[in-house]
Amino acid sequence: MWDFIVKYAETITAIASTIGLISLLLIYKQLRDSRIWNKLHFTYTFFPNPCEFEEIEIFLDERVSFWKRDSPFSELEVKALLGRETLTEEEQDTLAKSFGASVNKDQTVRELCEAGRKLKLYMNQIESYCAAISSGIIDSESARNLYHYKFKRAYERALPWIEKFRSARNEASIYIETAKVLNEWYPVPKGQKKKY
């Protein structure tokens, strides 16, 4: 028996090495596949509960026509959404007209201030998701296929509010992850200014 092992030692060593190498390759493949699976899994599960998110979207749409509008917030709307400055009677009248006759001026101001809080919550949820994309936890391509339109539209509509919010906090990095992801998803040709 010992003679057999000595006689075929090189062959046994080669076979063992090959089996070891194949095992390492299979382990590597399994780890890579697990990583890809986890990224795809997080892509679909990291985003907030769709029903809760829809409630916020409906609330914002009822108050400021967030999804119906084709333009970003006006300066007056931003002022009301932030709720930091006192609105003049004329500004309150202008805002109350958008709510119709069923809501008085005081209710309009409160409703818009509450809409500002909901908008902040909404944009924070998008920002967390974009931070996860930027850090590689979530697959960017799959996330783009699912949410690119929603993120782009929300960011464009809220941009005046975001800029005023950044200015009020003196913090330029607020919602920066959303801007990074949108710049990655919608690249700008060389020589042109970044849109986001």
PyMOL CGO cylinders between C-alpha atoms (Angstrom):
from pymol import cmd
from pymol.cgo import CYLINDER

trace = [
    CYLINDER, 0.00, 0.00, 0.00, 2.80, 2.38, 0.91, 0.3, 1, 1, 1, 1, 1, 1,
    CYLINDER, 2.80, 2.38, 0.91, 4.53, 1.59, -2.37, 0.3, 1, 1, 1, 1, 1, 1,
    CYLINDER, 4.53, 1.59, -2.37, 1.37, 2.50, -4.26, 0.3, 1, 1, 1, 1, 1, 1,
    CYLINDER, 1.37, 2.50, -4.26, 1.21, 5.94, -2.57, 0.3, 1, 1, 1, 1, 1, 1,
    CYLINDER, 1.21, 5.94, -2.57, 4.89, 6.64, -3.23, 0.3, 1, 1, 1, 1, 1, 1,
    CYLINDER, 4.89, 6.64, -3.23, 4.63, 5.44, -6.83, 0.3, 1, 1, 1, 1, 1, 1,
    CYLINDER, 4.63, 5.44, -6.83, 1.64, 7.71, -7.60, 0.3, 1, 1, 1, 1, 1, 1,
    CYLINDER, 1.64, 7.71, -7.60, 2.45, 10.60, -5.24, 0.3, 1, 1, 1, 1, 1, 1,
    CYLINDER, 2.45, 10.60, -5.24, 2.76, 13.15, -8.02, 0.3, 1, 1, 1, 1, 1, 1,
    CYLINDER, 2.76, 13.15, -8.02, -0.55, 12.08, -9.55, 0.3, 1, 1, 1, 1, 1, 1,
    CYLINDER, -0.55, 12.08, -9.55, -2.31, 12.15, -6.17, 0.3, 1, 1, 1, 1, 1, 1,
    CYLINDER, -2.31, 12.15, -6.17, -0.82, 15.60, -5.45, 0.3, 1, 1, 1, 1, 1, 1,
    CYLINDER, -0.82, 15.60, -5.45, -1.96, 16.89, -8.85, 0.3, 1, 1, 1, 1, 1, 1,
    CYLINDER, -1.96, 16.89, -8.85, -5.48, 15.52, -8.34, 0.3, 1, 1, 1, 1, 1, 1,
    CYLINDER, -5.48, 15.52, -8.34, -5.70, 16.98, -4.81, 0.3, 1, 1, 1, 1, 1, 1,
    CYLINDER, -5.70, 16.98, -4.81, -4.43, 20.36, -6.07, 0.3, 1, 1, 1, 1, 1, 1,
    CYLINDER, -4.43, 20.36, -6.07, -6.96, 20.35, -8.91, 0.3, 1, 1, 1, 1, 1, 1,
    CYLINDER, -6.96, 20.35, -8.91, -9.79, 19.48, -6.53, 0.3, 1, 1, 1, 1, 1, 1,
    CYLINDER, -9.79, 19.48, -6.53, -8.62, 22.24, -4.16, 0.3, 1, 1, 1, 1, 1, 1,
    CYLINDER, -8.62, 22.24, -4.16, -8.47, 24.77, -6.99, 0.3, 1, 1, 1, 1, 1, 1,
    CYLINDER, -8.47, 24.77, -6.99, -11.93, 23.79, -8.24, 0.3, 1, 1, 1, 1, 1, 1,
    CYLINDER, -11.93, 23.79, -8.24, -13.24, 24.11, -4.66, 0.3, 1, 1, 1, 1, 1, 1,
    CYLINDER, -13.24, 24.11, -4.66, -11.77, 27.62, -4.37, 0.3, 1, 1, 1, 1, 1, 1,
    CYLINDER, -11.77, 27.62, -4.37, -13.32, 28.63, -7.69, 0.3, 1, 1, 1, 1, 1, 1,
    CYLINDER, -13.32, 28.63, -7.69, -16.70, 27.30, -6.59, 0.3, 1, 1, 1, 1, 1, 1,
    CYLINDER, -16.70, 27.30, -6.59, -16.42, 29.15, -3.27, 0.3, 1, 1, 1, 1, 1, 1,
    CYLINDER, -16.42, 29.15, -3.27, -15.54, 32.37, -5.14, 0.3, 1, 1, 1, 1, 1, 1,
    CYLINDER, -15.54, 32.37, -5.14, -18.49, 31.89, -7.50, 0.3, 1, 1, 1, 1, 1, 1,
    CYLINDER, -18.49, 31.89, -7.50, -20.84, 31.24, -4.58, 0.3, 1, 1, 1, 1, 1, 1,
    CYLINDER, -20.84, 31.24, -4.58, -19.66, 34.37, -2.74, 0.3, 1, 1, 1, 1, 1, 1,
    CYLINDER, -19.66, 34.37, -2.74, -20.02, 36.47, -5.89, 0.3, 1, 1, 1, 1, 1, 1,
    CYLINDER, -20.02, 36.47, -5.89, -23.50, 35.11, -6.57, 0.3, 1, 1, 1, 1, 1, 1,
    CYLINDER, -23.50, 35.11, -6.57, -24.51, 35.74, -2.94, 0.3, 1, 1, 1, 1, 1, 1,
    CYLINDER, -24.51, 35.74, -2.94, -23.28, 39.32, -3.20, 0.3, 1, 1, 1, 1, 1, 1,
    CYLINDER, -23.28, 39.32, -3.20, -25.23, 39.89, -6.42, 0.3, 1, 1, 1, 1, 1, 1,
    CYLINDER, -25.23, 39.89, -6.42, -28.33, 38.27, -4.94, 0.3, 1, 1, 1, 1, 1, 1,
    CYLINDER, -28.33, 38.27, -4.94, -28.10, 40.41, -1.79, 0.3, 1, 1, 1, 1, 1, 1,
    CYLINDER, -28.10, 40.41, -1.79, -27.80, 43.60, -3.85, 0.3, 1, 1, 1, 1, 1, 1,
    CYLINDER, -27.80, 43.60, -3.85, -30.83, 42.64, -5.92, 0.3, 1, 1, 1, 1, 1, 1,
    CYLINDER, -30.83, 42.64, -5.92, -32.75, 41.64, -2.80, 0.3, 1, 1, 1, 1, 1, 1,
    CYLINDER, -32.75, 41.64, -2.80, -32.01, 45.01, -1.16, 0.3, 1, 1, 1, 1, 1, 1,
    CYLINDER, -32.01, 45.01, -1.16, -33.04, 46.78, -4.36, 0.3, 1, 1, 1, 1, 1, 1,
    CYLINDER, -33.04, 46.78, -4.36, -36.56, 45.47, -3.93, 0.3, 1, 1, 1, 1, 1, 1,
    CYLINDER, -36.56, 45.47, -3.93, -36.85, 45.43, -0.14, 0.3, 1, 1, 1, 1, 1, 1,
    CYLINDER, -36.85, 45.43, -0.14, -34.91, 48.50, 1.06, 0.3, 1, 1, 1, 1, 1, 1,
    CYLINDER, -34.91, 48.50, 1.06, -37.44, 50.98, -0.28, 0.3, 1, 1, 1, 1, 1, 1,
    CYLINDER, -37.44, 50.98, -0.28, -40.23, 51.91, 2.17, 0.3, 1, 1, 1, 1, 1, 1,
    CYLINDER, -40.23, 51.91, 2.17, -43.55, 50.16, 2.26, 0.3, 1, 1, 1, 1, 1, 1,
    CYLINDER, -43.55, 50.16, 2.26, -45.32, 51.17, -0.99, 0.3, 1, 1, 1, 1, 1, 1,
    CYLINDER, -45.32, 51.17, -0.99, -48.65, 51.75, 0.78, 0.3, 1, 1, 1, 1, 1, 1,
    CYLINDER, -48.65, 51.75, 0.78, -47.09, 54.15, 3.30, 0.3, 1, 1, 1, 1, 1, 1,
    CYLINDER, -47.09, 54.15, 3.30, -45.15, 55.88, 0.54, 0.3, 1, 1, 1, 1, 1, 1,
    CYLINDER, -45.15, 55.88, 0.54, -48.31, 56.23, -1.53, 0.3, 1, 1, 1, 1, 1, 1,
    CYLINDER, -48.31, 56.23, -1.53, -50.08, 57.89, 1.42, 0.3, 1, 1, 1, 1, 1, 1,
    CYLINDER, -50.08, 57.89, 1.42, -47.38, 60.56, 1.50, 0.3, 1, 1, 1, 1, 1, 1,
    CYLINDER, -47.38, 60.56, 1.50, -47.60, 61.01, -2.27, 0.3, 1, 1, 1, 1, 1, 1,
    CYLINDER, -47.60, 61.01, -2.27, -51.38, 61.41, -2.12, 0.3, 1, 1, 1, 1, 1, 1,
    CYLINDER, -51.38, 61.41, -2.12, -51.07, 63.89, 0.76, 0.3, 1, 1, 1, 1, 1, 1,
    CYLINDER, -51.07, 63.89, 0.76, -48.53, 65.95, -1.20, 0.3, 1, 1, 1, 1, 1, 1,
    CYLINDER, -48.53, 65.95, -1.20, -50.56, 65.78, -4.37, 0.3, 1, 1, 1, 1, 1, 1,
    CYLINDER, -50.56, 65.78, -4.37, -53.71, 67.01, -2.59, 0.3, 1, 1, 1, 1, 1, 1,
    CYLINDER, -53.71, 67.01, -2.59, -51.84, 69.94, -1.00, 0.3, 1, 1, 1, 1, 1, 1,
    CYLINDER, -51.84, 69.94, -1.00, -49.34, 71.04, -3.64, 0.3, 1, 1, 1, 1, 1, 1,
    CYLINDER, -49.34, 71.04, -3.64, -50.18, 68.96, -6.74, 0.3, 1, 1, 1, 1, 1, 1,
    CYLINDER, -50.18, 68.96, -6.74, -46.76, 67.37, -6.39, 0.3, 1, 1, 1, 1, 1, 1,
    CYLINDER, -46.76, 67.37, -6.39, -47.24, 64.76, -9.13, 0.3, 1, 1, 1, 1, 1, 1,
    CYLINDER, -47.24, 64.76, -9.13, -49.76, 66.64, -11.26, 0.3, 1, 1, 1, 1, 1, 1,
    CYLINDER, -49.76, 66.64, -11.26, -47.58, 69.69, -11.75, 0.3, 1, 1, 1, 1, 1, 1,
    CYLINDER, -47.58, 69.69, -11.75, -45.25, 70.19, -14.67, 0.3, 1, 1, 1, 1, 1, 1,
    CYLINDER, -45.25, 70.19, -14.67, -43.05, 72.77, -13.01, 0.3, 1, 1, 1, 1, 1, 1,
    CYLINDER, -43.05, 72.77, -13.01, -41.00, 73.07, -9.81, 0.3, 1, 1, 1, 1, 1, 1,
    CYLINDER, -41.00, 73.07, -9.81, -42.39, 74.76, -6.71, 0.3, 1, 1, 1, 1, 1, 1,
    CYLINDER, -42.39, 74.76, -6.71, -42.78, 78.52, -6.88, 0.3, 1, 1, 1, 1, 1, 1,
    CYLINDER, -42.78, 78.52, -6.88, -40.94, 80.77, -4.46, 0.3, 1, 1, 1, 1, 1, 1,
    CYLINDER, -40.94, 80.77, -4.46, -44.18, 81.41, -2.56, 0.3, 1, 1, 1, 1, 1, 1,
    CYLINDER, -44.18, 81.41, -2.56, -44.92, 77.68, -2.28, 0.3, 1, 1, 1, 1, 1, 1,
    CYLINDER, -44.92, 77.68, -2.28, -41.39, 77.04, -1.01, 0.3, 1, 1, 1, 1, 1, 1,
    CYLINDER, -41.39, 77.04, -1.01, -41.82, 79.77, 1.59, 0.3, 1, 1, 1, 1, 1, 1,
    CYLINDER, -41.82, 79.77, 1.59, -45.10, 78.22, 2.77, 0.3, 1, 1, 1, 1, 1, 1,
    CYLINDER, -45.10, 78.22, 2.77, -43.73, 74.65, 2.74, 0.3, 1, 1, 1, 1, 1, 1,
    CYLINDER, -43.73, 74.65, 2.74, -40.77, 75.62, 4.90, 0.3, 1, 1, 1, 1, 1, 1,
    CYLINDER, -40.77, 75.62, 4.90, -43.10, 77.42, 7.33, 0.3, 1, 1, 1, 1, 1, 1,
    CYLINDER, -43.10, 77.42, 7.33, -40.30, 79.59, 8.70, 0.3, 1, 1, 1, 1, 1, 1,
    CYLINDER, -40.30, 79.59, 8.70, -41.44, 82.97, 7.47, 0.3, 1, 1, 1, 1, 1, 1,
    CYLINDER, -41.44, 82.97, 7.47, -44.72, 84.73, 8.12, 0.3, 1, 1, 1, 1, 1, 1,
    CYLINDER, -44.72, 84.73, 8.12, -46.85, 85.01, 5.02, 0.3, 1, 1, 1, 1, 1, 1,
    CYLINDER, -46.85, 85.01, 5.02, -48.50, 88.30, 4.12, 0.3, 1, 1, 1, 1, 1, 1,
    CYLINDER, -48.50, 88.30, 4.12, -52.27, 88.51, 3.64, 0.3, 1, 1, 1, 1, 1, 1,
    CYLINDER, -52.27, 88.51, 3.64, -51.79, 88.71, -0.11, 0.3, 1, 1, 1, 1, 1, 1,
    CYLINDER, -51.79, 88.71, -0.11, -49.58, 85.60, -0.11, 0.3, 1, 1, 1, 1, 1, 1,
    CYLINDER, -49.58, 85.60, -0.11, -52.10, 83.73, 2.02, 0.3, 1, 1, 1, 1, 1, 1,
    CYLINDER, -52.10, 83.73, 2.02, -54.89, 84.71, -0.40, 0.3, 1, 1, 1, 1, 1, 1,
    CYLINDER, -54.89, 84.71, -0.40, -52.85, 83.51, -3.37, 0.3, 1, 1, 1, 1, 1, 1,
    CYLINDER, -52.85, 83.51, -3.37, -52.15, 80.17, -1.70, 0.3, 1, 1, 1, 1, 1, 1,
    CYLINDER, -52.15, 80.17, -1.70, -55.75, 79.77, -0.48, 0.3, 1, 1, 1, 1, 1, 1,
    CYLINDER, -55.75, 79.77, -0.48, -57.02, 80.08, -4.07, 0.3, 1, 1, 1, 1, 1, 1,
    CYLINDER, -57.02, 80.08, -4.07, -55.20, 76.88, -4.98, 0.3, 1, 1, 1, 1, 1, 1,
    CYLINDER, -55.20, 76.88, -4.98, -57.14, 75.03, -2.25, 0.3, 1, 1, 1, 1, 1, 1,
    CYLINDER, -57.14, 75.03, -2.25, -60.54, 76.31, -3.31, 0.3, 1, 1, 1, 1, 1, 1,
    CYLINDER, -60.54, 76.31, -3.31, -63.33, 77.76, -1.20, 0.3, 1, 1, 1, 1, 1, 1,
    CYLINDER, -63.33, 77.76, -1.20, -63.45, 74.85, 1.23, 0.3, 1, 1, 1, 1, 1, 1,
    CYLINDER, -63.45, 74.85, 1.23, -60.29, 75.89, 3.11, 0.3, 1, 1, 1, 1, 1, 1,
    CYLINDER, -60.29, 75.89, 3.11, -59.70, 79.24, 4.80, 0.3, 1, 1, 1, 1, 1, 1,
    CYLINDER, -59.70, 79.24, 4.80, -56.38, 81.11, 4.81, 0.3, 1, 1, 1, 1, 1, 1,
    CYLINDER, -56.38, 81.11, 4.81, -55.24, 79.89, 8.23, 0.3, 1, 1, 1, 1, 1, 1,
    CYLINDER, -55.24, 79.89, 8.23, -55.96, 76.28, 7.31, 0.3, 1, 1, 1, 1, 1, 1,
    CYLINDER, -55.96, 76.28, 7.31, -54.05, 76.77, 4.06, 0.3, 1, 1, 1, 1, 1, 1,
    CYLINDER, -54.05, 76.77, 4.06, -50.93, 77.88, 5.91, 0.3, 1, 1, 1, 1, 1, 1,
    CYLINDER, -50.93, 77.88, 5.91, -51.17, 74.94, 8.33, 0.3, 1, 1, 1, 1, 1, 1,
    CYLINDER, -51.17, 74.94, 8.33, -51.83, 72.47, 5.50, 0.3, 1, 1, 1, 1, 1, 1,
    CYLINDER, -51.83, 72.47, 5.50, -48.83, 73.72, 3.53, 0.3, 1, 1, 1, 1, 1, 1,
    CYLINDER, -48.83, 73.72, 3.53, -46.59, 73.63, 6.59, 0.3, 1, 1, 1, 1, 1, 1,
    CYLINDER, -46.59, 73.63, 6.59, -47.69, 70.02, 7.17, 0.3, 1, 1, 1, 1, 1, 1,
    CYLINDER, -47.69, 70.02, 7.17, -47.08, 69.30, 3.48, 0.3, 1, 1, 1, 1, 1, 1,
    CYLINDER, -47.08, 69.30, 3.48, -43.55, 70.67, 3.98, 0.3, 1, 1, 1, 1, 1, 1,
    CYLINDER, -43.55, 70.67, 3.98, -42.95, 68.15, 6.77, 0.3, 1, 1, 1, 1, 1, 1,
    CYLINDER, -42.95, 68.15, 6.77, -44.29, 65.33, 4.58, 0.3, 1, 1, 1, 1, 1, 1,
    CYLINDER, -44.29, 65.33, 4.58, -42.15, 66.52, 1.67, 0.3, 1, 1, 1, 1, 1, 1,
    CYLINDER, -42.15, 66.52, 1.67, -39.09, 66.39, 3.92, 0.3, 1, 1, 1, 1, 1, 1,
    CYLINDER, -39.09, 66.39, 3.92, -39.99, 62.85, 4.99, 0.3, 1, 1, 1, 1, 1, 1,
    CYLINDER, -39.99, 62.85, 4.99, -40.57, 61.85, 1.36, 0.3, 1, 1, 1, 1, 1, 1,
    CYLINDER, -40.57, 61.85, 1.36, -37.26, 63.31, 0.15, 0.3, 1, 1, 1, 1, 1, 1,
    CYLINDER, -37.26, 63.31, 0.15, -35.41, 61.76, 3.12, 0.3, 1, 1, 1, 1, 1, 1,
    CYLINDER, -35.41, 61.76, 3.12, -36.71, 58.33, 2.10, 0.3, 1, 1, 1, 1, 1, 1,
    CYLINDER, -36.71, 58.33, 2.10, -35.47, 58.85, -1.45, 0.3, 1, 1, 1, 1, 1, 1,
    CYLINDER, -35.47, 58.85, -1.45, -32.14, 60.15, -0.10, 0.3, 1, 1, 1, 1, 1, 1,
    CYLINDER, -32.14, 60.15, -0.10, -31.64, 57.04, 2.07, 0.3, 1, 1, 1, 1, 1, 1,
    CYLINDER, -31.64, 57.04, 2.07, -32.33, 54.79, -0.89, 0.3, 1, 1, 1, 1, 1, 1,
    CYLINDER, -32.33, 54.79, -0.89, -29.90, 56.78, -3.06, 0.3, 1, 1, 1, 1, 1, 1,
    CYLINDER, -29.90, 56.78, -3.06, -27.25, 56.60, -0.31, 0.3, 1, 1, 1, 1, 1, 1,
    CYLINDER, -27.25, 56.60, -0.31, -27.65, 52.82, -0.35, 0.3, 1, 1, 1, 1, 1, 1,
    CYLINDER, -27.65, 52.82, -0.35, -27.21, 52.86, -4.13, 0.3, 1, 1, 1, 1, 1, 1,
    CYLINDER, -27.21, 52.86, -4.13, -24.09, 55.04, -3.86, 0.3, 1, 1, 1, 1, 1, 1,
    CYLINDER, -24.09, 55.04, -3.86, -22.53, 52.79, -1.24, 0.3, 1, 1, 1, 1, 1, 1,
    CYLINDER, -22.53, 52.79, -1.24, -23.12, 49.69, -3.36, 0.3, 1, 1, 1, 1, 1, 1,
    CYLINDER, -23.12, 49.69, -3.36, -25.66, 48.02, -1.08, 0.3, 1, 1, 1, 1, 1, 1,
    CYLINDER, -25.66, 48.02, -1.08, -28.28, 48.26, -3.81, 0.3, 1, 1, 1, 1, 1, 1,
    CYLINDER, -28.28, 48.26, -3.81, -27.82, 47.42, -7.50, 0.3, 1, 1, 1, 1, 1, 1,
    CYLINDER, -27.82, 47.42, -7.50, -27.86, 50.74, -9.34, 0.3, 1, 1, 1, 1, 1, 1,
    CYLINDER, -27.86, 50.74, -9.34, -29.08, 49.39, -12.67, 0.3, 1, 1, 1, 1, 1, 1,
    CYLINDER, -29.08, 49.39, -12.67, -32.03, 47.53, -11.15, 0.3, 1, 1, 1, 1, 1, 1,
    CYLINDER, -32.03, 47.53, -11.15, -32.92, 50.53, -9.00, 0.3, 1, 1, 1, 1, 1, 1,
    CYLINDER, -32.92, 50.53, -9.00, -32.75, 52.75, -12.07, 0.3, 1, 1, 1, 1, 1, 1,
    CYLINDER, -32.75, 52.75, -12.07, -35.14, 50.47, -13.93, 0.3, 1, 1, 1, 1, 1, 1,
    CYLINDER, -35.14, 50.47, -13.93, -37.59, 50.62, -11.03, 0.3, 1, 1, 1, 1, 1, 1,
    CYLINDER, -37.59, 50.62, -11.03, -37.43, 54.19, -9.73, 0.3, 1, 1, 1, 1, 1, 1,
    CYLINDER, -37.43, 54.19, -9.73, -35.60, 56.53, -12.12, 0.3, 1, 1, 1, 1, 1, 1,
    CYLINDER, -35.60, 56.53, -12.12, -38.72, 58.40, -13.20, 0.3, 1, 1, 1, 1, 1, 1,
    CYLINDER, -38.72, 58.40, -13.20, -40.06, 58.79, -9.66, 0.3, 1, 1, 1, 1, 1, 1,
    CYLINDER, -40.06, 58.79, -9.66, -36.73, 60.06, -8.27, 0.3, 1, 1, 1, 1, 1, 1,
    CYLINDER, -36.73, 60.06, -8.27, -36.06, 62.40, -11.18, 0.3, 1, 1, 1, 1, 1, 1,
    CYLINDER, -36.06, 62.40, -11.18, -39.52, 63.92, -11.13, 0.3, 1, 1, 1, 1, 1, 1,
    CYLINDER, -39.52, 63.92, -11.13, -39.57, 64.34, -7.35, 0.3, 1, 1, 1, 1, 1, 1,
    CYLINDER, -39.57, 64.34, -7.35, -36.13, 65.95, -7.31, 0.3, 1, 1, 1, 1, 1, 1,
    CYLINDER, -36.13, 65.95, -7.31, -36.95, 68.33, -10.17, 0.3, 1, 1, 1, 1, 1, 1,
    CYLINDER, -36.95, 68.33, -10.17, -40.27, 69.40, -8.61, 0.3, 1, 1, 1, 1, 1, 1,
    CYLINDER, -40.27, 69.40, -8.61, -38.74, 69.87, -5.16, 0.3, 1, 1, 1, 1, 1, 1,
    CYLINDER, -38.74, 69.87, -5.16, -35.47, 71.49, -6.30, 0.3, 1, 1, 1, 1, 1, 1,
    CYLINDER, -35.47, 71.49, -6.30, -36.40, 75.08, -5.29, 0.3, 1, 1, 1, 1, 1, 1,
    CYLINDER, -36.40, 75.08, -5.29, -37.47, 73.74, -1.87, 0.3, 1, 1, 1, 1, 1, 1,
    CYLINDER, -37.47, 73.74, -1.87, -34.23, 71.71, -1.60, 0.3, 1, 1, 1, 1, 1, 1,
    CYLINDER, -34.23, 71.71, -1.60, -32.09, 74.73, -2.47, 0.3, 1, 1, 1, 1, 1, 1,
    CYLINDER, -32.09, 74.73, -2.47, -33.89, 76.92, 0.08, 0.3, 1, 1, 1, 1, 1, 1,
    CYLINDER, -33.89, 76.92, 0.08, -33.66, 74.13, 2.67, 0.3, 1, 1, 1, 1, 1, 1,
    CYLINDER, -33.66, 74.13, 2.67, -29.90, 73.81, 2.03, 0.3, 1, 1, 1, 1, 1, 1,
    CYLINDER, -29.90, 73.81, 2.03, -29.51, 77.56, 2.29, 0.3, 1, 1, 1, 1, 1, 1,
    CYLINDER, -29.51, 77.56, 2.29, -31.50, 77.78, 5.54, 0.3, 1, 1, 1, 1, 1, 1,
    CYLINDER, -31.50, 77.78, 5.54, -29.38, 75.02, 7.09, 0.3, 1, 1, 1, 1, 1, 1,
    CYLINDER, -29.38, 75.02, 7.09, -26.16, 76.33, 5.50, 0.3, 1, 1, 1, 1, 1, 1,
    CYLINDER, -26.16, 76.33, 5.50, -25.46, 72.77, 4.39, 0.3, 1, 1, 1, 1, 1, 1,
    CYLINDER, -25.46, 72.77, 4.39, -24.85, 72.13, 0.69, 0.3, 1, 1, 1, 1, 1, 1,
    CYLINDER, -24.85, 72.13, 0.69, -24.74, 68.35, 1.13, 0.3, 1, 1, 1, 1, 1, 1,
    CYLINDER, -24.74, 68.35, 1.13, -28.44, 67.95, 1.93, 0.3, 1, 1, 1, 1, 1, 1,
    CYLINDER, -28.44, 67.95, 1.93, -29.97, 65.53, -0.61, 0.3, 1, 1, 1, 1, 1, 1,
    CYLINDER, -29.97, 65.53, -0.61, -26.58, 65.20, -2.30, 0.3, 1, 1, 1, 1, 1, 1,
    CYLINDER, -26.58, 65.20, -2.30, -26.88, 61.42, -2.67, 0.3, 1, 1, 1, 1, 1, 1,
    CYLINDER, -26.88, 61.42, -2.67, -30.04, 61.86, -4.72, 0.3, 1, 1, 1, 1, 1, 1,
    CYLINDER, -30.04, 61.86, -4.72, -28.22, 64.34, -6.96, 0.3, 1, 1, 1, 1, 1, 1,
    CYLINDER, -28.22, 64.34, -6.96, -25.26, 61.94, -7.35, 0.3, 1, 1, 1, 1, 1, 1,
    CYLINDER, -25.26, 61.94, -7.35, -27.49, 59.04, -8.34, 0.3, 1, 1, 1, 1, 1, 1,
    CYLINDER, -27.49, 59.04, -8.34, -29.47, 61.18, -10.80, 0.3, 1, 1, 1, 1, 1, 1,
    CYLINDER, -29.47, 61.18, -10.80, -26.21, 62.45, -12.35, 0.3, 1, 1, 1, 1, 1, 1,
    CYLINDER, -26.21, 62.45, -12.35, -25.10, 58.83, -12.72, 0.3, 1, 1, 1, 1, 1, 1,
    CYLINDER, -25.10, 58.83, -12.72, -28.42, 57.77, -14.26, 0.3, 1, 1, 1, 1, 1, 1,
    CYLINDER, -28.42, 57.77, -14.26, -28.71, 60.83, -16.51, 0.3, 1, 1, 1, 1, 1, 1,
    CYLINDER, -28.71, 60.83, -16.51, -25.16, 61.73, -17.56, 0.3, 1, 1, 1, 1, 1, 1,
    CYLINDER, -25.16, 61.73, -17.56, -24.57, 65.15, -19.08, 0.3, 1, 1, 1, 1, 1, 1,
    CYLINDER, -24.57, 65.15, -19.08, -22.47, 65.49, -22.25, 0.3, 1, 1, 1, 1, 1, 1,
    CYLINDER, -22.47, 65.49, -22.25, -19.00, 66.95, -21.71, 0.3, 1, 1, 1, 1, 1, 1,
    CYLINDER, -19.00, 66.95, -21.71, -18.92, 70.71, -21.59, 0.3, 1, 1, 1, 1, 1, 1,
    CYLINDER, -18.92, 70.71, -21.59, -22.46, 71.06, -20.25, 0.3, 1, 1, 1, 1, 1, 1,
    CYLINDER, -22.46, 71.06, -20.25, -23.36, 71.90, -16.67, 0.3, 1, 1, 1, 1, 1, 1,
    CYLINDER, -23.36, 71.90, -16.67, -24.72, 69.08, -14.51, 0.3, 1, 1, 1, 1, 1, 1,
    CYLINDER, -24.72, 69.08, -14.51, -28.47, 69.31, -14.15, 0.3, 1, 1, 1, 1, 1, 1,
    CYLINDER, -28.47, 69.31, -14.15, -28.72, 67.78, -10.68, 0.3, 1, 1, 1, 1, 1, 1,
]
cmd.load_cgo(trace, "trace")
